[in-house]
Amino acid sequence: MVKPSISNPRVIVTRRLPSEIEARMDDLFTTTLRADDKPMNPAELKAAIASCDVLVPTVTDVIDADVIAAATDLKLIANFGAGTDHIDVAAAHKRGIMVTNTPGVLTEDTADLAMALILAVPRRLVEGDRRTRNGNFDGWSPTFMLGHRVRGKKLGIIGMGRIGQAVARRAHAFGLDVHYHNRRRAPAFIEEELNATYWPELDAMLTTIDILSISCPSTPSTHHMINEARLKLMSENSYIVNTSRGEVIDEAALANALSKGELGGAGLDVYENEPEVHPDLMDLPNVILAPHIGSATHESRREMGEKVMINIRALVDGHAYPDRVLPPGASFSKAS
Ligand code: 8YV
């Protein structure tokens, strides 16, 4: 089937991107760049969507059905980022608007951040840094700032996609025993390579692991997957790391469990109501609060920009989109 193409699409970018990406986009398309780096409000998003062929949003733009309804000529939402939970992909699909994302290029950097948190929380690294800066390091002592050994512990990964697998590879190098829970069991060759134990029941996995790392997308079925009841299944010396989406954890329940000492600590890069953070987490010494920096490297952000441009070029040239995102239940064969 011949795909629709458009030779010089009007592209609107909602946030500032790396300067070399902005320059190249400006060369390739009729591009409107964002003058400041403020997230667009719903009225601005609607105005943008009504006046372009391609919208390039980020995680900070809520593109719901109401915003999509404002589209007139919009053909493509080329998301700058892998997660698309901020976009109503089904509403876009119904209108024949394509959605693409930027998977793969941020996998290793996000896994590095997850691993950094897996090491830093049990070893109280950030807490120690704060103490030193606050003048509370009075010298070494045999019992000062004891944490927990990482080697030999059980790591449970929720979401064994690209990032989960990259975390598992790193975890082996640190002597962790890898377990995972996923909607679907990973193919045998992946399980073998990662030496990972599959748990079809999340509850059962939570009772046995020492560290939980979350790498699954935010969907209706993963919303508050880690809730009060599940937190109670975890041991008081266990840790939680989240580099996927805040909505996967009931943040109030997590703050409550941590405040009561029912968990050993947490390393969070994402929050339920970003950029707000539950106030009870703020003063807890055993929690690292990273500001959504999983893919925040020059390299990832450049490669994410490259992917966005390649997806827009697919529209221009009438090729199949390399990173097309479909709504749940749709299949590629029926989708074009
Ligand atoms: C991105 C992310 O920075 O790609 C993702 O899904 O969570 C982040 O690392 C962000 O989404 C950019 O839109």
Residues whose N, C-alpha, C, O or C-beta is under 5 A from the ligand:
A	BS01	8YV	T58 V59 F80 G81 A82 G83 S244 G294 S295
